[in-house]
Amino acid sequence: MTHDLISLTIIMAVAVICPILAERIPGKPIPQTVLLLVFGMALGPHLLNKIWLTDAVDLLSELGLAFLFLLAGYEIDPKKLGGHQGKVGLLTWVATLAIAWLAVFLVPFFAAHDMNGVAAVITLTTTALGTLMPILKERSLTGTPVGEAVIAYGTWGELGPVLAMAVLLSARSQWQTMLILGLFTLICALAALVPKAARRAGHWLYRFLTENANTSSQTLMRLTVLLLVGLITISRLFDLDVVMGAFAAGFILRFVIPDGNRILETKLEGVAYGFLIPVFFVASGASIDVRAVAANPALLIMFIVMLVLVRAVPVFTALTLDRRANPLEPQDRLTVALYCTTALPVIVAVTSVAVKAGTMQQTTASTLVMAGAVTVFLMPLLGGLAGKVVPGSPTWRRSDSATLRSA
């Protein structure tokens, strides 16, 4: 218990310090997420050994990951997901998966560096939409054509790998996997349709929950946490990753309250970004074996390069060919493609599953997580620079005005 509390105290001290440091760096080029990871690496068991990854810390970290995906799922409008740009985003992700599959199984470099399995393929197809949302808000890109495109393509970059993990990384037979996914989908459908019907019918229980949402009962907040914890528990019972249940919880919450609930959102963000999500990022940094990464820099560099080729290039190409839904200037298309190459949470989840299954070494997993951490810093930085290449572009105007407001 003492070790748990000491570790948690240090983690929360880091959580307080990082946004202050990020604010004081001229131009704010480094998202606080990167600083959380860096501090985690420095204070973790592989370097200074001041943060211990105990069972209690691991549980809080997993809840942080769950809240990150809950908020990511909640940001997604189901109508847009099935719209034109959403469909193009899905096709683009499928193309990304095919390219990643060919690269991993045909390029000898990957086999020589313990990246010759399905897990390696999935890590190359991800977009960290949950991580990107705060960055988009900080840079005033939400609601702009660039922001909408990032969400449209990034949604499938996060949802696609989650589904691929459930199907391709399962130890069950194919029919058992599909049966489990079907049962899980049925449970999610019931969790969405029952409160939706109660809301439309004006049921007394729904009225009670809404009327007491802001009292000491905090009914809607408790119900949301129950939904999240319940679905990630079911995910674990079904031997699925927690990100599946968390993402589904976010989808369900948006389905039940399609117009949103600002007060509930503020409470969720307070718990998530104020406590649990920083724990996840610091703990993720602490799990990185820095010495293993330093011993294999070629894999780190190659993986980042392949992320650009496998993820950014198809997104840029799709935006260039599809001029119907969201016509963007070339520099804005490049901005979207670079943002969509930001990856981390799914990489953490996929590599954890692979290590537990014995299909990937821990040293390789540390390198891939480190590469994902680098993209959280590098891709938004390059995306912001790309948007400023041509003065007068939509991205340049929004990012420039945001810089002036924060100055």
C-alpha positions as CSV (number, residue, x, y, z in Angstrom):
1,M,0.0,0.0,0.0
2,T,2.8,2.4,0.8
3,H,4.5,1.8,-2.5
4,D,1.2,2.4,-4.2
5,L,0.6,5.7,-2.5
6,I,4.2,6.9,-3.1
7,S,4.0,6.0,-6.8
8,L,0.6,7.7,-7.1
9,T,1.9,10.9,-5.4
10,I,4.8,11.1,-7.7
11,I,2.6,10.5,-10.8
12,M,0.2,13.3,-9.7
13,A,3.1,15.6,-9.0
14,V,4.2,15.0,-12.6
15,A,0.6,15.5,-13.8
16,V,0.7,19.0,-12.2
17,I,4.1,20.0,-13.4
18,C,3.8,18.9,-17.1
19,P,1.1,21.4,-18.2
20,I,3.0,24.2,-16.5
21,L,6.2,23.2,-18.4
22,A,4.3,22.8,-21.7
23,E,2.8,26.3,-21.3
24,R,6.2,27.9,-20.5
25,I,8.0,26.4,-23.6
26,P,8.0,29.2,-26.3
27,G,5.6,28.3,-29.1
28,K,4.2,25.4,-27.1
29,P,5.6,22.8,-29.5
30,I,5.5,19.9,-27.1
31,P,2.1,18.6,-26.0
32,Q,1.9,17.8,-22.2
33,T,1.2,14.2,-23.2
34,V,4.8,13.9,-24.4
35,L,6.1,15.4,-21.1
36,L,4.0,12.9,-19.1
37,L,5.6,10.0,-21.0
38,V,9.1,11.5,-20.7
39,F,8.8,11.9,-16.9
40,G,7.3,8.4,-16.7
41,M,10.4,7.0,-18.5
42,A,12.8,8.9,-16.3
43,L,11.1,8.0,-13.0
44,G,10.1,4.5,-14.0
45,P,11.7,1.2,-12.9
46,H,14.1,1.1,-15.9
47,L,15.9,4.4,-14.9
48,L,15.5,6.2,-11.6
49,N,13.0,3.6,-10.2
50,K,10.9,6.1,-8.3
51,I,7.6,4.9,-9.8
52,W,6.6,1.3,-9.2
53,L,4.1,-0.3,-11.5
54,T,2.2,-2.1,-8.8
55,D,-1.2,-3.8,-9.3
56,A,-3.0,-0.7,-8.0
57,V,-1.1,1.6,-10.4
58,D,-1.8,-0.7,-13.3
59,L,-5.5,-0.7,-12.5
60,L,-5.6,3.1,-12.4
61,S,-3.6,3.2,-15.6
62,E,-6.1,0.8,-17.3
63,L,-9.0,2.9,-16.1
64,G,-7.2,5.9,-17.6
65,L,-6.9,4.1,-20.9
66,A,-10.6,3.3,-20.7
67,F,-11.6,6.9,-20.1
68,L,-9.4,8.0,-23.0
69,F,-11.3,5.7,-25.3
70,L,-14.6,6.5,-23.8
71,L,-14.1,10.2,-24.6
72,A,-12.8,9.3,-28.1
73,G,-15.9,7.2,-28.8
74,Y,-18.1,10.0,-27.4
75,E,-16.6,12.5,-29.8
76,I,-17.8,10.4,-32.8
77,D,-21.0,11.3,-34.4
78,P,-22.6,8.0,-35.7
79,K,-24.3,9.9,-38.5
80,K,-20.9,11.2,-39.8
81,L,-19.4,7.8,-39.4
82,G,-21.8,6.4,-41.9
83,G,-21.6,9.5,-44.1
84,H,-19.5,9.9,-47.3
85,Q,-16.3,11.0,-45.6
86,G,-16.7,8.3,-42.9
87,K,-17.0,5.6,-45.6
88,V,-14.0,7.0,-47.4
89,G,-12.2,6.9,-44.0
90,L,-13.1,3.2,-43.6
91,L,-11.9,2.3,-47.1
92,T,-8.7,4.2,-46.5
93,W,-8.1,2.3,-43.2
94,V,-8.7,-1.0,-45.0
95,A,-6.1,0.0,-47.6
96,T,-3.7,0.9,-44.8
97,L,-4.2,-2.5,-43.2
98,A,-3.5,-4.2,-46.5
99,I,-0.3,-2.1,-47.1
100,A,0.9,-2.8,-43.5
101,W,0.3,-6.5,-44.0
102,L,2.4,-6.6,-47.1
103,A,5.1,-4.5,-45.6
104,V,5.4,-6.6,-42.4
105,F,5.4,-10.0,-44.1
106,L,7.4,-9.1,-47.2
107,V,10.1,-6.7,-45.9
108,P,12.9,-8.8,-44.3
109,F,13.8,-6.0,-41.8
110,F,10.7,-6.6,-39.8
111,A,11.2,-10.4,-39.4
112,A,14.8,-9.7,-38.3
113,H,13.5,-7.3,-35.6
114,D,10.7,-9.4,-34.0
115,M,7.9,-7.8,-36.0
116,N,6.6,-10.6,-38.2
117,G,3.2,-11.1,-36.6
118,V,-0.3,-9.7,-36.9
119,A,0.2,-7.4,-33.9
120,A,3.0,-5.6,-35.8
121,V,0.6,-5.1,-38.7
122,I,-2.1,-3.6,-36.5
123,T,0.3,-1.1,-34.8
124,L,1.1,0.4,-38.2
125,T,-2.6,1.3,-38.9
126,T,-3.5,3.3,-35.8
127,T,-4.5,6.9,-35.2
128,A,-4.6,8.1,-31.5
129,L,-7.9,10.0,-31.9
130,G,-8.4,10.2,-28.1
131,T,-4.9,11.7,-27.7
132,L,-5.5,14.1,-30.7
133,M,-8.8,15.6,-29.5
134,P,-7.2,17.8,-26.8
135,I,-4.5,18.9,-29.3
136,L,-7.1,19.8,-31.9
137,K,-9.0,21.8,-29.2
138,E,-5.8,23.6,-28.1
139,R,-5.1,24.6,-31.6
140,S,-8.6,25.7,-32.4
141,L,-9.0,23.1,-35.2
142,T,-12.3,21.6,-33.9
143,G,-15.2,22.5,-36.2
144,T,-12.8,23.5,-39.1
145,P,-12.6,21.4,-42.4
146,V,-9.2,20.2,-41.2
147,G,-10.5,19.1,-37.8
148,E,-13.5,17.4,-39.3
149,A,-11.3,15.5,-41.7
150,V,-8.9,14.4,-38.9
151,I,-11.9,13.1,-36.9
152,A,-13.4,11.3,-40.0
153,Y,-10.2,9.5,-40.9
154,G,-8.9,9.2,-37.3
155,T,-12.1,7.5,-36.1
156,W,-11.4,4.5,-38.3
157,G,-7.7,4.7,-37.4
158,E,-8.7,4.0,-33.8
159,L,-11.9,1.9,-34.3
160,G,-10.4,-0.3,-37.0
161,P,-7.4,-1.5,-35.0
162,V,-9.7,-2.1,-32.0
163,L,-11.8,-4.5,-34.0
164,A,-8.8,-6.0,-35.7
165,M,-7.4,-6.8,-32.2
166,A,-10.5,-8.6,-31.3
167,V,-10.6,-10.7,-34.5
168,L,-7.0,-11.2,-35.4
169,L,-5.3,-11.5,-32.0
170,S,-7.8,-13.8,-30.5
171,A,-6.6,-17.3,-29.4
172,R,-10.0,-18.7,-30.1
173,S,-11.2,-20.3,-33.4
174,Q,-12.8,-18.0,-35.9
175,W,-16.3,-19.1,-35.3
176,Q,-15.9,-18.7,-31.5
177,T,-14.5,-15.2,-32.0
178,M,-17.4,-14.2,-34.2
179,L,-19.8,-15.6,-31.7
180,I,-18.2,-13.7,-28.8
181,L,-18.2,-10.5,-30.8
182,G,-21.9,-11.0,-31.8
183,L,-22.8,-11.5,-28.1
184,F,-20.8,-8.5,-27.1
185,T,-22.5,-6.4,-29.8
186,L,-25.9,-7.6,-28.6
187,I,-25.1,-6.5,-25.0
188,C,-24.0,-3.1,-26.3
189,A,-27.1,-2.7,-28.4
190,L,-29.3,-3.4,-25.3
191,A,-27.2,-1.0,-23.3
192,A,-27.9,1.7,-25.9
193,L,-31.5,1.0,-26.8
194,V,-33.0,0.6,-23.3
195,P,-32.1,4.1,-22.1
196,K,-32.9,5.6,-25.5
197,A,-36.4,4.1,-25.3
198,A,-36.8,5.3,-21.7
199,R,-35.8,8.8,-22.7
200,R,-38.3,8.9,-25.6
201,A,-41.1,7.5,-23.4
202,G,-40.3,9.9,-20.5
203,H,-40.0,7.0,-18.1
204,W,-40.0,8.1,-14.4
205,L,-36.6,6.4,-13.9
206,Y,-35.1,8.5,-16.7
207,R,-36.7,11.6,-15.2
208,F,-35.3,10.7,-11.8
209,L,-31.8,10.2,-13.2
210,T,-31.8,13.5,-15.1
211,E,-33.3,15.5,-12.2
212,N,-30.7,14.3,-9.8
213,A,-27.7,14.5,-12.2
214,N,-26.3,17.6,-10.4
215,T,-27.2,16.8,-6.8
216,S,-25.1,14.8,-4.4
217,S,-26.4,11.6,-6.1
218,Q,-24.6,12.5,-9.4
219,T,-26.9,9.9,-11.1
220,L,-25.9,10.4,-14.7
221,M,-22.2,10.4,-13.8
222,R,-22.6,7.3,-11.8
223,L,-24.6,5.7,-14.6
224,T,-21.9,6.6,-17.1
225,V,-19.1,5.1,-15.0
226,L,-21.2,2.0,-14.5
227,L,-21.6,1.7,-18.3
228,L,-17.9,2.1,-18.8
229,V,-16.7,-0.3,-16.0
230,G,-19.5,-2.8,-16.9
231,L,-18.5,-3.0,-20.5
232,I,-14.7,-3.2,-19.9
233,T,-15.4,-5.9,-17.3
234,I,-17.5,-7.8,-19.9
235,S,-14.7,-7.3,-22.4
236,R,-12.3,-8.9,-20.0
237,L,-14.7,-11.8,-19.3
238,F,-15.0,-12.4,-23.0
239,D,-11.2,-12.2,-23.3
240,L,-11.4,-9.0,-25.3
241,D,-9.2,-5.9,-24.7
242,V,-10.6,-3.2,-22.5
243,V,-10.4,-0.6,-25.3
244,M,-13.2,-2.5,-27.0
245,G,-15.6,-2.0,-24.1
246,A,-14.4,1.6,-23.5
247,F,-14.9,2.6,-27.1
248,A,-18.3,1.0,-27.1
249,A,-19.3,2.9,-24.0
250,G,-18.4,6.2,-25.7
251,F,-20.5,5.2,-28.7
252,I,-23.5,4.3,-26.5
253,L,-23.2,7.5,-24.6
254,R,-23.3,9.6,-27.8
255,F,-26.2,7.5,-29.1
256,V,-28.3,8.1,-26.0
257,I,-27.5,11.8,-25.8
258,P,-26.8,12.7,-29.5
259,D,-26.9,16.5,-28.8
260,G,-24.4,16.1,-25.9
261,N,-24.6,17.2,-22.3
262,R,-22.0,19.9,-21.5
263,I,-22.3,19.5,-17.7
264,L,-21.8,15.7,-17.9
265,E,-18.9,16.2,-20.4
266,T,-17.2,18.6,-18.0
267,K,-17.4,16.1,-15.2
268,L,-16.1,13.2,-17.3
269,E,-13.2,15.4,-18.6
270,G,-12.5,16.4,-15.0
271,V,-12.1,12.8,-13.8
272,A,-10.4,11.7,-17.0
273,Y,-7.9,14.5,-17.7
274,G,-7.6,15.6,-14.1
275,F,-6.7,12.1,-12.7
276,L,-6.9,8.9,-14.6
277,I,-5.5,9.8,-18.1
278,P,-2.3,11.3,-16.7
279,V,-1.8,8.1,-14.7
280,F,-2.1,6.1,-17.9
281,F,0.5,8.2,-19.8
282,V,3.0,8.3,-17.0
283,A,2.6,4.6,-16.4
284,S,3.0,4.0,-20.1
285,G,6.2,5.9,-20.1
286,A,7.4,4.0,-17.0
287,S,6.9,0.7,-18.8
288,I,9.3,1.7,-21.6
289,D,12.7,0.0,-21.3
290,V,14.9,2.9,-22.4
291,R,18.0,0.8,-22.6
292,A,16.2,-1.7,-24.9
293,V,15.1,1.2,-27.1
294,A,18.7,2.6,-27.2
295,A,20.0,-0.8,-28.1
296,N,17.7,-0.9,-31.2
297,P,17.5,2.6,-32.7
298,A,17.0,1.2,-36.2
299,L,13.7,-0.3,-35.3
300,L,12.5,2.9,-33.7
301,I,13.4,5.0,-36.8
302,M,12.1,2.4,-39.3
303,F,8.8,2.1,-37.4
304,I,8.2,5.8,-37.5
305,V,9.1,6.0,-41.2
306,M,6.7,3.1,-41.9
307,L,3.9,4.8,-40.0
308,V,4.3,7.8,-42.3
309,L,4.3,5.6,-45.4
310,V,1.6,3.2,-44.4
311,R,-0.8,5.6,-42.6
312,A,-0.1,9.2,-43.8
313,V,0.4,8.5,-47.5
314,P,-3.0,6.7,-47.9
315,V,-4.8,9.4,-46.0
316,F,-3.2,12.2,-48.1
317,T,-4.0,10.2,-51.3
318,A,-7.6,9.7,-50.3
319,L,-8.1,13.3,-49.5
320,T,-6.6,14.3,-52.8
321,L,-8.8,11.9,-54.8
322,D,-12.0,12.6,-52.8
323,R,-12.9,16.3,-53.5
324,R,-16.6,15.8,-52.8
325,A,-17.0,16.0,-49.1
326,N,-14.1,18.2,-47.8
327,P,-12.0,19.9,-50.5
328,L,-8.8,21.0,-48.9
329,E,-5.6,22.8,-50.1
330,P,-2.5,20.5,-50.4
331,Q,-0.9,21.8,-47.3
332,D,-4.1,21.2,-45.3
333,R,-4.4,17.6,-46.7
334,L,-0.8,17.1,-45.5
335,T,-1.8,18.5,-42.1
336,V,-4.6,16.0,-41.8
337,A,-2.4,13.1,-42.9
338,L,0.3,13.9,-40.4
339,Y,-2.2,14.3,-37.5
340,C,-3.7,10.9,-38.5
341,T,-0.2,9.3,-38.1
342,T,-0.2,10.2,-34.4
343,A,-0.3,6.8,-32.6
344,L,0.1,5.6,-29.0
345,P,-2.8,4.2,-26.9
346,V,-3.6,1.4,-29.4
347,I,0.1,0.6,-29.7
348,V,0.2,0.2,-25.9
349,A,-2.9,-2.1,-26.0
350,V,-1.7,-4.2,-29.0
351,T,1.8,-4.7,-27.8
352,S,0.5,-5.7,-24.3
353,V,-1.7,-8.4,-25.8
354,A,1.2,-9.6,-28.0
355,V,3.7,-9.8,-25.1
356,K,1.2,-11.7,-22.9
357,A,0.5,-14.1,-25.8
358,G,4.3,-14.6,-26.3
359,T,4.2,-13.4,-29.9
360,M,6.3,-10.3,-29.2
361,Q,9.3,-9.6,-26.9
362,Q,9.1,-7.0,-24.3
363,T,12.1,-5.2,-25.7
364,T,10.3,-4.9,-29.1
365,A,7.1,-3.7,-27.4
366,S,9.1,-1.0,-25.5
367,T,10.5,0.3,-28.8
368,L,7.1,0.4,-30.5
369,V,5.6,2.3,-27.5
370,M,8.5,4.7,-27.6
371,A,7.9,5.2,-31.3
372,G,4.3,5.9,-30.6
373,A,5.3,8.4,-28.0
374,V,7.6,10.2,-30.5
375,T,4.7,10.5,-33.0
376,V,2.6,12.2,-30.3
377,F,5.2,15.0,-30.3
378,L,6.4,14.8,-33.9
379,M,3.3,14.5,-36.0
380,P,1.2,17.4,-34.5
381,L,4.4,19.5,-34.6
382,L,4.9,18.7,-38.3
383,G,1.1,19.1,-39.0
384,G,1.1,22.5,-37.4
385,L,4.1,23.6,-39.5
386,A,2.5,22.2,-42.7
387,G,-0.6,24.3,-42.1
388,K,1.6,27.4,-41.9
389,V,3.4,26.8,-45.2
390,V,1.1,28.9,-47.2
391,P,-0.2,32.1,-45.4
392,G,-3.9,32.5,-45.9
393,S,-4.8,28.8,-45.9
394,P,-7.7,27.8,-43.5
395,T,-5.3,25.9,-41.2
396,W,-2.8,28.8,-41.2
397,R,-5.5,31.3,-40.2
398,R,-6.9,29.2,-37.4
399,S,-3.6,28.2,-35.9
400,D,-2.1,31.7,-36.3
401,S,-5.1,33.3,-34.6
402,A,-4.9,30.7,-31.8
403,T,-1.2,31.6,-31.3
404,L,-2.0,35.3,-31.1
405,R,-4.7,34.7,-28.5
406,S,-2.4,32.6,-26.3
407,A,0.5,35.1,-26.6
